[in-house]
Amino acid sequence: MDGAFGICSSLSDSRVLPEHRNLGTSVATTAAGSNRGEDPTSTSRMKMDTDPNTTVTEFVTKCDDYQLFQLTKFYQDRLEEAIEEGVEGFALVLTEEDHFSGQEYQKVTELVEKGNRADSSKLLLNLVLEKGSQARRMMWESFVKMHQRFRKLDIILEEIQELGYDPTNYMKLRQNLSEIPSHLKDVQQKHKEMLRIQTETLRVNTILIKEKVKNFLLLDRYAELTIISTVRDRTLVEHELLARGRDHEEWREKHLPKELEKIRTDQLFQSNLSQRKSKSGISAAVSGVSGIGKTTMVQKIVYDWATGKIFPHFQFVFSFKFRDLNTINCRINLRNLILDQYPYFGNVLGELWKNPEGLLFIFDGLDEFKDSIDLADNWRNTEPQSMCTDPECWCEVSDIVYSLIQHKLLPGCSVLVTSRPTALHLLEKAEISVRAEILGFVGDERKEYFNKTFEDQAVAAAVFKHMEENEILYTMCYNPSYCSILGLSLGPFFTQRDGKQQQVPKTITQLYSYHIYNILKNHGREIENPRDVLLKLGEMAFAGISEKKIVFRNGDLIKYNLQPSQFLSGFLMELLERDDSAQSVVYTFPHLIIQEFVAALAQFLTPDPGDIGKLLREAHSKEDGRFEIFLRFVAGLSSPQAARPLEEILGPFLHQTKCQVIDWVKEMVEGQIGNIESETDKINLLNTFHYLFESQNKALARATVGSVETLTFNEFSLIPIDCTILSQVIGLCDTIKELDLWGCSIQCEGLQRLTSILHNCHDLRLSSNNLGDSGEKLLSEALKNPECKIQKLVLHNNALTDSCAEDLASALIANHSLVDLNLDYNELGDSGVKLLCVALRNPNCKIQKLELYCNNLSDSCIEDLTSALSPNQSLIDLNLGNNVLGDSGVKLLSVALRNPDCKIQELDLCKNDLTDSCAEDLASALSTNRSLRKLNLVTNLFTDQAVPALHRTILTCRSLMWINLKSNQFSPNGERQLESLQESRPGLTVAV
């Protein structure tokens, strides 16, 4: 499979070509917008300040038919995506101008109607390419006319504007850059062949003795990833894996389909090299958390270049791993740095220096580099040897890397650097043209990965189904390395043939516990004292987390009494990978999360744990979140379900440690649950809930969360995984009195994650969450639950319409607990309220307070409401404010108020355009009413003419204790008359 990466882009400087902002592998990018080395009067810059419509129209006019055909082919892939949202409009223009037949137009629009816009735009462009030149000209002219409506199309036209008038130069630039002298062709061919051999195979670890490592063809196993722009620069207070997982889906949904442009890896270095002569070249930085696929992406880029698929404008590509560069502990020059790894270049490197635009340098894993690289010029040593400007100059490796990135060495060459987010601060002041972050798998890409992992597709489907049903596992499966571990761990549960299916892991700790258990079990005969070895390994892993260290050396192993020879075979090879490809041997855990699990496991294996509570408190105090996953694993390993499989092989965990861990979790929850004022407090509380969930300790949950009166996250954005954790934790308790999620943007998907616990909340506040009708239908199911405890439900401002009213009405009839329902600021309308009246007329409906403020109601629904109020024996508080009932609506409502069976005690009719015409009806109705205590008539159109009627209302309705008449049109005299009524009725309040 060709794993072309899509990329998203956003410009900070409109003068910079879009590829500056774009990266491949489902990567999104942002341009730095530098104008280094450009001549502001050059031909390619002269038209920047003119109308792009004029410039591009002139450009298209100057193209002959063949050049226009080439231009369309050149941009075809990007145009397919750029015109998706408006494809039917472009098809209509081509049809009206007789370039498309009616049948062709129908085929294009049918795909749109089926939701296949991508296929529709692809078909349109293919049809245009099959037509004559006039169709292509018409298409481009329509692009010019409508480009401002479509950001991605606008970017392409801006780029054409940048490139000036000469289409010949435009098309030939890439070809010219790729030309290579004949005497270098042999070494280039040898270099490509060596790189192809090195990169064509992908090594995949297993937990099997016979096949510890499986080799696959890269193209067979390579899975497409998604990369997004690193515009999201918020300070991380969480573990980097979690922080990216938390907002990964939300960010993708918000930005990928819209303003961000998605391109492939072969477009990564287009702008300054293949389409624009620049003296400085491009430096690109791609970040991603551990295991996301940065190194595999680099391998695929090198393989594709070596096989001629991408980057023809680069004559030579040199790829280095920072891990290997760590072994160089002396001064060196760029010539020898290359010859150490690619000795066959011999004496030809001098020729390469003459054309730096044809060179690409790749440096993988900045976070693993032992030396400091600070790209701020004012910090660095400015002595000549630190400013490496000559490839023959001897200096530190860090200076060579720095000088290449900053275009001080071989200006014109291009550089790609990959890094975990934790080391990105080193590049903050670098001259980076393209910044991107690998987002990982999205949507069906996860499923595709598991289909490739398991030969048995039934097992693949079962594993994916379990993962999909467990939102915590599913959300974290944006990470390919995590998917690999999950596949290794879950696979055995679905391949057992004896019918004795074990309980499949549901927490992350249980998952990794079974992963380590499978490794130990498969290597059982070769292990001597595995408990002692894992304790030592865990101590080293913990030290690595403390020091932010993921690469270990022989000296580290010896320090923790581990023999390097132990890692040449056996189960330790599965836990600590040995890499001896460099000049010295280094070791890394297969994934950062494995290092964190082993570090946590060591806390339960030590014979003398000491004050583990102190250790956990100190780890939790680290604000950079480096210990977050470690702490979750520690909490999880206190659970019998997670500990049991490992205890079978390692022996029982220390009871004292388990007790101290449980005490610490309790301390954390109790300390945090009453302190959730700030956003950081709420993030910390969610983290403590993760500890509670991983512990699977119902008694602990009831002792901490179970006694909580109120749990509030108002105005804190919760993504689906947060809702899952809330659901899991609250599910460990019997009930919770108040759950306040006002303004948390959970939407229908988040609500779906909470459905299992909604019925256990007494007071449920879900205002301003954009739940929509589909969300309300989920709530209706909760209300119908025979065990539903909801007494108050607030659905203020949730885009509810009459489409959900029938479900809600049936739920109100079935429910026996709900007494307070707030539906303010929705769009139920008259038809929606009429449906609700069906429930209000039913004697089983227990609603006492109903709020319908601002629901676009008119007098059309009042007759139904009136007929419901008389038989209803429970409703005492009705809010109809800020609607358009008018005088006719109040006249109809007065019929119900006259009825002695009407129980309404509080009635809100504010902002309803009421005039003097309805005052007599209101007075007449209330003269016999014995229940109404509060009446709100604020902000209506009453004048002094209504004063007599209102006067009688207040005097004759003996139950009325409060009436608000503010913001009407009374004269000062009228106001005094109304206020004076308070003197004749003790306890009465008249607000005017």
N, C-alpha and C positions, 0 to 999 in steps of 0.2 A: 504493500500500500504506500502511495506517495503521501507522506505526512506533511504536506504544505501547511505552513502555519499562517493563520489569518492574523492581521494586526490592526490595531485601532490607533487613530492619531488625532492630535489636537495642536493647533499652531499657537505659539505665543508671539510670532512675528509673521504677519501676512506675506512678507516678502520672501519667506523661506519656502522652498518646495515641500510638498506634502510628505515626501518620503523621509524628510528630516524628522517627521513626527511618527513615522510608521515603522513597525518591526514585524517580523513574521512569527509563526507557530501559534496561532491564536494569541498573539502578543499585541498590546496596544502601546502607542508611542507618543512622545511629545517632543517637539523641536526646540532646540536651544535658541535658534534665531540669530546666530552670529553672522556678521558680514565680513569676516576676516578675509583680507587679501583681495577684495573685490574692487573693480574699477567702477565707480558710480556712473560713469558716462558710457560704459560699454553697451554694445547693441542689445544684449540680452536684458539690460536694465532700463532702457530708454522708455519703454512703454508702461512702466509700473504704475504711474499716476494717472493714466488715461482710463477711459471707460473700457472695462474688459469686454463688453459686447462688441465695441468697435474693433478692438485689437484682434479678438479671436475671429470675427467676421472677415477682417482683412486677411488674416492668416489662412482661413479656409479658402478664401477666394484665390489666393496665390498658389495653393496646392493644385497640382494636376490630378487627374483621376487616379493614377497609380499611387501617388503620394498620399492621397486621401484614403485610399484603400489600406495602405500601410499604417497610417495614423489610427484608423479604426481597429486594425488588428493589434497594434501596439497597446492600445488602451482597453481592449475588449473585456478582459477579466474585471478590471476596475469599473468599467462602464456598466457591466451587468449588475454590480452591486449598487452603483451610484443612482441608477434610474429605477430601482425596484419599486419605490413608493409611488412613482408617477408613471409607471410603464403603460397603463391604459391611456393616459393623456398623450404620450408620444405616439402610441399606436394609432390613436384617432387622427392626429395630424397627418401621419403618413397615409392613412386611408382616405382622408378628405382630399389629399393631393394626388390620389390615384396611384400611389406607390404600393399600397397594400390592397389586396382584394378583400371583399366582405368576409370571405371564408377565413382568410389569414387573420384579419382583425378579430374574428370570433374565436379562433384558436388561442390567440394571445390573451383575450379577456376571460376565456373559460378557465385558464390556469389561475388567473387572479381570483376569480370567484371561488375556486377550490382552495385558496390560501397558498398557492404555490407561486408566489411573486418571483422568487429566484429563477424558477424554470421559465416563467413568463418573460422576464427580461432577457434571459439567455436566448429564447426563441426569437424575440424581436431583433436582437443584434445579428443572429445567424441569418434571418430572413433578409435583413438590410445588406449584409455582405454578399448574399446571393444575387441581389438586384443590381441595377446599373448605378453609375456614379451619381445620377441625379437623386436617387433615393438616399445615398449617403450624405450628399450635400444638404438635403432637406432635413435629415436627422440631426446633423450638426447645427444647422440654423435653429432648429427647435430647441436644442440644448442651450444655445446662447440666449434665446428668448426666455427660457424658464429656469435657468441655472440657479437663480437666487432662492428658489423654493426648495432646492435640494442641496444640502451642504456638501455632500461628497462629490456631486457633479460640479459644484462651484470650485472645489479644490482642484479638480482636473483642469478646468478652464483657467484658473489662476496660474497653474503650472505651464500651460501652453503659452499664456501671456508672458511668463518669465523667460521663455526660451527664444523670444524674438521672432523675426519674420521668416528666416530661412529654413524651410522644412527639410531641405537636403542635409544641412548640418545636423539638424535635430535627429534624423534617422541614422546618420552615419557615426555619431559620436561614440556610441558603444562599440561599434565595429573597429573604429580607429584605435580606441584604448586597448583593445584586446590583441592588436598586432604584436608579434614577437619576432625578434631577430632570428634568422635561421639557425645560428650556432647555439641558441638557447633552447631550441625545440626539443632536442634529445633529452636534456636534463629536465625540462618541463614534463615530458612524457614519462620519464622514469619516476619523477616526483609524484605525478598523478597515480601511477600504478602502485607505488608504495603506500600512498594514502588510501587508495581503494582497498588494498589488502588489509590494512590496519583497521578500517572502519566498516567493512562490509558485514562483519559478524557482531551480534549483540549477545553478551554473556548474561544469563539470567540465573540467579541462585535458586536452589530448591532446598528442601529439608530431607532429601533422600540420600541414603548412604551410597547407593550405586551411582547416582547422578547428582553429585553435589552442585554441579554447574551444568546448565544446558546452553548450548550455542545455537542461536537462530540467525537466519539472514536478517539483517537490519530491516529490509523492506517488508519482510513478513510480519515483524513484530512491532514496527514503529507505529505508534498511535498518534493521531492528531491532537494537539493541545490548543488552548486558547490563551492569547496574550493580550493584556490590556495596558492602557496608558497609566503611568505612575503619577497621575494627577493627584490621586488620593494619598496625601502625605501626612495623614494625622499621626501624632506621636503615639507610638505603641506602648501601652501599659500592660499588654498581654504577651503571652508566648507567641512568637512570630507565626507558627503554624496555625494557631487558633485565630489570631488577629486577621489573617488573610482568609481563613475559612468563614469567619463571622460575616464579612460583608461581600464575599466573593460573588454569590448569586445575585444579591441586591444590586451590586455595582454593574454586573454584566447586563442585567435586565434594563437598567436605567440608561446605560451609555452605548453598549455595543451596537444596537440596531439604529442608532440615531446619528449623532454628529461625528462619531469615531469611524475612521475609515479602516476597513479590514483588507490587508494585503498579504502576500505570501512572502516566504523567506527570500525568494529570488528577487524581491523588490526592496530588500533591506538597505542596500547601499546604492540605490539608483541615483538619488538626487544630485549629489555633488560629483559623482564619478561618471556614470554612464549618460547623464543628461545635462551635465553642467560642468564646465571646466573650472575647477577650484584649486587654488594653491595649497589649501590646508588639509583637504581630505575630510573624512568622516570618522568620528569616534562614537561608537554605540555602546550602551550599557544595558544589559538584560539582567533583571533580578528575578529571584524566585526562591521560595523557601526550600529547605532541605528535601531532596527527593522529588522535586516537582518536574525534573527533566531537563535541567540546564545542560548537563554534560551530554546527555543523549541528543539534545538539540544540536550541540556543537558537532557531535559525531555525524549527524545527518547532514549538516551544512557542508562539512569537509567531504563526506562521501559524494554528495550531489555535485560539488565543484569538481572533484576528481573524475567523475563519470560524465562531465560535460553538461549537466542539467541546469546549473545555475552559475551566475557570476562570470560570464565569459569575458567581462572587462577586466577581471583580475588574472594576471599572468601567473602569479604564484600565491599560494596560501600557506602560512606557517601557523601551526596550532601548538600552543603550550598550555600545560596545567601548572597553576601556581604551586600545587603540591610537589611537582617535580622541581620547580625552580627553588624550592626551599632547601634542596640538597646542595645548592651552589653557595658555598660560604667564603668565596673570594671575589675579587674584582674580575670583571669579564667584559668583553665588548659584544655588540650585536652579532658580528661575524661569527665568533666562536660559540655564541649562544645557539645560533642556527646550526653550525657544523656539529655541535655535540649531539643534536637530535637528527640532523639530516646531513651526514658526512659526505654524501655523494655530490654536494654542490661544489666542493673543492675550491677552485680559484675563480668561479664565474660570478660570485656574489657582487663583485665590483660592478659588473654589468647591470645587475638588478638595481643597484643604488641609483642608476641614471634615470630610471623610470619608476619613481615611488608610487605614482598613481595606479600602477598595475599590481601593487602589493597589498595583501590583507593579512594582518596579524591578529590572532585570536588568543586571548588569555582567559582560561577557564578557572573559576573558583577564587576570586579575590579574597573572600572571607577566610580561605585556608592559608593565605600568604603570611609567613612569619614576620616579614619586615614591614615597617610602616610606610605607607604611601599617602602623603598628604598633598593634595593637588593645589593647595593655596600657595601661590608664589611667594607671598610675603612671609611664609613660615619656613620654606625650604632653605637649605644652605645654598647660597648663590655663588659659591666658588665654582670655577670652570668645570672641575671634575663631576660636580653634581648636576650641571646643566649639560647633559649629554646631547650634543648636536651632530656628532660624527659616528657612523656605524663602526668605525675602527677605534673609537675612543674607549679606553678602559675605565670602568666605573662599576658601581654596585648594580645588581639586578634591578633593584627598585628604581634606580635612576633611569635605566633603559626603558622600563615600563612607563614610568612617569613621562619621559620625553616623547615617547611614541604617542601616548594618549593626548598630550598637549601640543602635538604637531611641531615640536622643536627638533625632533630627530626624524629624518626622511619626510619632511612636510609634503603632503599630497597622498601619503599612504593612508589606508583605512585600518581602524582598530576596533575589535569587538571584545568587550570585557563582560564576563558573567560573575554574579555574586549573589549570596544570600542577602536579604534586606538588612541584616544586622551590620553589614560592612558598607552599605551604600553611602553613609556619611562621608566616607573617604573621597567620594566622587562629586560631592556637592558643588565644589568650585571648579571642577574640570570642564574643559571645553568639549562637552558631550553634545553631539548633534541630535542623537536619538536616545531616548530613555524609554525603557519598556519593562513590563513585569509579566512573567509567565503566570497566567491564571490557572492553568491546569485543565482538567477535564470538565466539560459542561454537558449537561443533557445526556444525549445518547452516546457520547464518547465514552462514558463509564461502562455502559453495557457492551459496547464494541470491544473494550479492553478485556472484559471477562470472557467474551466469546473467543477471543484469541488465546487467552490463558489456558482454558480447559478444552482438551480434545473432545470430551463428552459434552455436547451442547446442553444435555439435560441437567448436568451438574452445573454448568455455567449459568443456566436459567435459574436454578434453585438458589445458588449463591447470590446472584444479583437480586432475586426477589427478596431474600432475607435482608440483604443490605438496604434495599429500597424501602422496606417496611420499618427499618430501624433508622430514623432520621439522623441520629448522631453519627452512625457509621457512614450513612449516605453523604452527609454534608462534608465529612472529612475526606471522602473519596474523590475529591478534586485532585488529589495528589497521587501520581502514578506509583510511587514507591509504596505509599500507604496501601494502595489497591493491591499491589503485589503481596504484601504481608497479609492482607485480609484474605486474599485468595488462598494462600498457603495454609492459613489457619482454619478457614471455613470449609475448604474443600473436603477434608476427611469426614466432616459431619454429614455430607451429602453423598458420599461414596461407599458408606458402610453397607455391606450386603447381608449382615446377620439380622437386620430388622430392629436391632437395639439402638434406636436413635437417641443420642444424648441430647441434653438441653443445649441448644445453640447459644453461644455467647451473646449477651445483649448490651454489655458495657464495654468500653474500650479496654479496661483492665482485664476483664475476662477474656477478651479477644487475644491480647498479647500474652496472657498467662498460658493459653492453649498453644500459642505459637512457640513459646519457649519449651513447653511440655512436649510438643511434637518433635522438636529438635533433640531434646534429651532422650526421648523414647526411641527414636531412630538410631541413636548412637549409644544405647544403653550399655552394650558389652565393653565398650572401649573406655568408659569413664571411670576414673579413680577419684573418689572423694569430690563429686561434682559440687557439693555444697561449699566446700572450702574454695574451690576455683572460682565459682560464681561470686562468692563474697569478695574475693580480691579484685575480680574484674569489675564488680559493682562499685567498689571503693575508687578504682581508677576512673570509672565512668562518672561518678559523682564529682570528683575533682575536676574532670573535664567540663562539666556543666558549670561549676563554680567559676572556672577560668575562661568560659566560652571557648573551649578547646574541643575540636572534633577529630583532629589528626594526632595520632600517638606514634612514638618511636620505641625502639628497643630499650632505650634508657627508661622510658615510662613504665614498660612492662616489668623491668628488673626492680624498679622502685617499689612496685606493689607485689613483689615476690612471684611474678608470673614468668615462666620460662618461654622465650620466643619460640623455642622448638615445639612447644605445645600447640602452636597455631599453624603448624604445617599440615596437620590432619585432624580428623575428629570433629566433635561437636563445636569446639571453639572456633573452627573456621567459619561456622554459620553465624557466630555472634560477633566476631571481630575479623574483618576482611584484611588480608595481607596483600599489600601492593609492593612488589619488588621491581616494578618497571623502571623506577628511577634509580639514581646512583646509590641511594640508601633505602632501606626498607621502611615503609610506614604502614600504620594500621588504622582502620576506621570501622566504626559500627556500620552495618548495612544502611541504617537510617538513624537520624538524630533521635527519633522516638524510641528506637531499640536501646540506645544509650541511656535514655531517661528511664526506661522500664528496668533495665538491669541495675541502675543506680538506686531505684526505689526498692527493688527486690533485696538488695544488699542490707537494707535497714532491718529486714525481718530474718536475716541469716546470721547476723553477728551475735555471738554469745553474750556480749556485754554492750547493750544499746546505749547505756548512759541516759542522759536527759534528751530523748529524741524530740520531746515537745519543744525544747529550746532550738534544736536544729531546724525543725519545721517552721517555727516562728521567724527565725532568721532568714530562711529561704523565702518565705512569703513576703518578707519586707523588701526584697529586691524589686524595685519599681520597673525594671526592664522586662519583667515577666519570664526570665530565663528558666525559673524553676516551676512554672505553672503546670506543665504536663507531668513533671516529676511528682509534684504534690498530689495531683489527681491519682497517679498510680499508687502512691503511698496510701491514700485514703481507700482506694479500691482493693488493695491487697489485704486490708483488714477484714474484708468480706470473705466468709467461708467459701462462697461459690467461686471466687477468683483464686483463693489460696489452695483449694483442695487438689487440683491436678498437679500442681508443683510440689505439694507436700508429699504426694505419692512417691516422688523420686528423691526429693531433697530432705525429707524429714519435716516434722512439724515446725511451724513458725513459732517464734517466742511469744508466749501469751502476754508477757509484760509489754512487748512492743505493740501488739494489737490494742491493748487497753489504752496505752499512751496516745496512740494515733486516734482512737475514737474520742478520747478526751479533747484532743486538739481540734478535731472537726467540730465537736460540740462547742468548744470555745470560739471558733471562727464564726460559726453560724449565729450564735447568740450575740456575739460582738458586732456583727455586721447588719443583722436583720433590723435593728432599730436605728440604723444610721445610713439612710439612703437619700440624702438630700441632693448630692451632686451626681453628675454623670459618672464620675470615677467610683463613687460609692455604689452605684447600681451595677457597674461592671464587676466590682469586687464581690457584690452579693451574688451575682450570677456565677462567678467562679466558685464561691463557697457552695452554691447549689450543685455545681459539678462534683465537688468533693462528696457531698451528701448522696448524690445519685450513684457515684462510683462505689460508695460503701455499701449500697443496697441494704442499709440498716434501718428497717421500719421503726424499730423502737427509738432509735436516735432521731429519726425524722419527726416522729410524733412528739418527742420531748423538746424539740427545738422549734420546728415550723408549726407543728400541730397546735401549739398554744398561742400562735400569733393571731392577733385580732385583725390586723390589716397588712396586706402585702401590696405595695404600690410601686409602680414603675412609670408613673405618668410623665409624659413628654420625653420619654427615652425610647429611641427607636429599637424595636425588637425584631430581629430577623427570625425565620422559621426555626433554626436550631435553638435559639433562646426560648422560644415557645415550647419546644420539645422538652427542654430541661425543666422549665416551670411545670409543665404537665407531669413529668416523671416525679419531681419532688413533691408536688401537691398530692400526687397519686399515692404517695407513701403515707399520707395523713388521712384521717377520717373526714375532715372538713376544714374549711377556712372561712372566716366570717366575711372578710371583704377583700376582693381582688380588684385593684384599680389599675387598669391598663389604658387610661385615657391618653389619647395622642401618641400611642406607641407604634402607629403605622403597621400593625400586624397584618392587615388585609385578610382576605378569605383563607389564604394558605396558612398563615400563622394561626388563625382561629381553628383551622382543621387539626393542627397539632395539639390544640388544647381541648378538643371535644371530649376526651375521656374523663376530664375532671371538672368541666364547667358546671355540671349538675350538683357538685359538692360545695359550691360557693354560695353563701347567703346573700352577699351584696356584690353584684358583678357589674363593673363599670367599664364599658367598652367604647366610650365616645371617641369620635374623630379617628377612626381606624380604617375608613374606606372599605367596610366589610361588604357592602353591596347586598343585593337580594340573595345571592348564593350564600353569603355569610350568615344572613338571617335564617336561611333554611337550616343551616347547621345548628344554630341556636334553638330553633323550633324543635329539633330532634332532642336536644338536651332538656328542653322544657317538658317534653312528653315522657321523659324517663320517670318511671314510677317512684324512683328514689331521689328525684330532684328536690334540692333544698333552696333553690334560688328564690329569694323574697323580693329583691330589688334588682332590676335590670335597666341599665342606662345605655341607650343606643343613639344618643345625640349625635347628629352630623355623621351619618354613615352611608349616604347615597342610597337609602332604601326607597323603593317605589311600590306602586300597587301590585307589582308582580309577586311580592313576597307576602302580601297581606293575607291571602287565603291560608298559607302554611302557618302564619303567626296566629290567625284566628283559631285554627284547629288545635294549636298547641295551648292556647289560653283556656280552651274548654277542657283539655285533658289534664292540664296542670292544676295542682292543689296547693302550691306554695307561693306563687308569685302574686304580690299585692301592689307593687309599685313598678310602673313601666314608663320609661322616658323615651319618647320617639321624636323629640324636638329636632328641628332643622333637618328634616328629610323631605322627600317628595312623594308622600303617600297619596296626596290628592283626594278628591271626593270619592273616587272609586275605591281607593284603598281603605278609607274610613268606613265606607258602606260595608265592606267585607269584615272589618273589625267589629262592626255592630252586631254581626251574627254571633260573635263570641259574647259580647256584652249582654245580649238578650238571653243567653244560656244560663240557667241557674247554677251551673257548675263553675262558672267563671268567678274567680276570687279577687279580681283587680279592684283595688281601693283608690289608687291614684294613677291617672292617665294623663300624660303630657304630650300634646300635639302642637306645640308652639312652632310656628313657621313651617307649615306643611302644605302650603298652597291650597287651603280649604276655602270653599265658598258656601253659599246658602244651599247648594245642591245636595250636600250630605247631611244637613241639619235635621231634615225630616226623619231620616233613618236613625240618627243619633237620638232624637227625641223619643222615638218609639222604643229605643233600647234603654233609656234612662229610667223610665217608669217602672218596668218590671225588675230592673237591676237593684239588688239589695246590698251590694257591696261598694260600688263606686261612690266615693265621697269627695274626691278632689279631681277637678277637670280643668286642664289648661288648654284653651283654644286661642291663645294670644298670637299676634302678628300673622293673622290670616286675612281673608277678605270676606268675612261673613256678611258684613253690611247690616243695615236695618232689617232687611227681610229675614236674614239668618237669625237675628236676635228675637224677632217676632215668633218664629217657629220654635226657637229654644224656650221661649216663655211658656209655651204649652206644657212642656215637661216640668218646668219650675212650679206651675200651678198645681200639678198633680201631687196629692198628699203622700203618695208612695215614693216620690223622688227623694233620694238621700243625699244629694249634693250639698256639701258643707263649704267647699272652696271653689270659686269659679273665676277664671282669668279670661277676660275679654279685651285685654289691652291691644292697641294698634289694629283695630278691625274696621276703621272708617265708620264708626257709629255716629249718628247724628241725633238731633232732637226728636226726629220722627219715631224713634223706637223707645223713647223714654217712658211714654205712657204705658206701652206694653210691658216694659220691665217693671214699672211701679205696680201695675195690676197683678202681675204674676207673683211678685214678692210679698204682696199684701196678705196672701194666704199661705205663703211658704213658712215652714217652721224649722227648716234644717240649715239654710244658708248662713254661714258665719263670716265668710270673707268674700269680697267682691272687688276685683281689680278692673277698673275702666280707664287706666292711664293711656294717654296719647290717643284720644279719639277726637271727635269734632263737636262735642256738646257745647252749647252756648247758654246764656242766661235764660233762654226760653225753656230749657229743660229743668231749671232749678226747682219749680214747683213739683214736678213729677218726682224728681230725685228726693225732694224734701219728704214727700209722702212715702217713698220707698223706705227711707231710713227710719221714719217714725213708725210705720206699720209692720215692718219686718222685724219682729222682736228678737229673733235669733241673731241678726246681723250685728257683729261686733267691730268690723273693720271694713272700710271702703276707701279705695284710692282713686281720686279723680284728678290727679296732677296732669299737667300738659294737655289740658283741653282749652276751650276758648271762652272761659268765663271772664266777666269783668271783675274788678276788685270787689265791687258790691256783691256780686253773685257768690264769690268765694267766701266773703264774710258770712253771708246767709247760711251757706252750707257748713262752715266751721262752727257756727253758733249752735248747731244741732247737738254737738258734743255735750253741751251744758244740760240739755234735757234728757240725755241718756247716759247715765254713769257707766264707765267702762267702754263706751263707744269711741272709736278713733275714725275721724274723717280727715283724710289727707287731700289737700287741694293745691 
